[in-house]
Each structure stands twice: as C-alpha cells, then as structure tokens.
Amino acid sequence: MASQHELAPIAVTVKEAARLLGTNDKQIRRGIYARELPVVRFGNSYSIAVEDLRKWFDRKKGTL
C-alpha cells in the first residue's frame, strides 16, 4: 500500500522514460543526442525530468 507522503519521481532514467512512453531506449537516446530532450548527466547515465519528458512528448505528437 502506497503512503500518502510518498513522493512522485521528478526524474527518470532512459529505460524508465522509454517504458513510460511505450517506446524503446533508442528513441529516447535519439531525442537526447538531437538535443531535443534535456537531460542531467550523472557519470555514464542520464536523468530526464518528468516535466521535460512530457513537453518533448507533446511536441512529438502529430509528427511523423
């Protein structure tokens, strides 16, 4: 059972972002390398703000 005081994540990993959007890591990394998706780098891994992920997703809607 989740606590009422449990915090929602403010950032996710590349793998988590891909799972949330129903895509694969490669698509998320393309957005990062194209500098379309802002990230924070921690060593060899990236952290993506959930808010930035939502904005990027909204911009991608309707484009092919």
N, C-alpha and C positions, 0 to 999 in steps of 0.2 A: 504494500500500500504506500503510495507517494505522500510525502509530508506536504502540508500547506506551505511550508517555509522552504521547500526545495527550489533552487534557482534554475531557471531555464538557461541553457548554454548561450553565450554571446558569440561564440566562435566554434567552428567545426573543422575537422581535417578534410583533406581532399576526398578520401574514401567516404566519409560521412556526408559530405556535400553531394557527391555522386549518388549515394543511396537516397538522400532526401529528394533529389530532382528526378530520380528514376533513370539515370544515365550511367556512364562509366567514368572511371578516373581520367581517361584520355581526354574526354570532352572538357572536364573541369580544368585540366592542365593546359589545354589549348587556350581557354579564356585567360588563364594566368599569364602564359607566355606572350599572348597578344596584348597584354596589359589592359584587358577589358575588365578583369576581375581582381580587385585589390586584395592583397594578402599581407600577412605578417610572417616573416621567415624566422623560424627557430631552428638553428642548425641546418639539418638537411630536410626539415619538414615545413609545411606551410599551414597556417591557421587562417581561416576565412571567416570574417564577421558574418553572422547570420543576416544582418541587415544588408550588407553588401551583396550577399548571395541572392537575396530576394530582389534587389534592384537589378542585378545582372540578368536574372531570370525574366523579370518584367520587360527589360529591353529586348531580350531574345524572342519574346512571344510574337508570333506572326511573321518572323523572318525565316527564310529557308536557306 
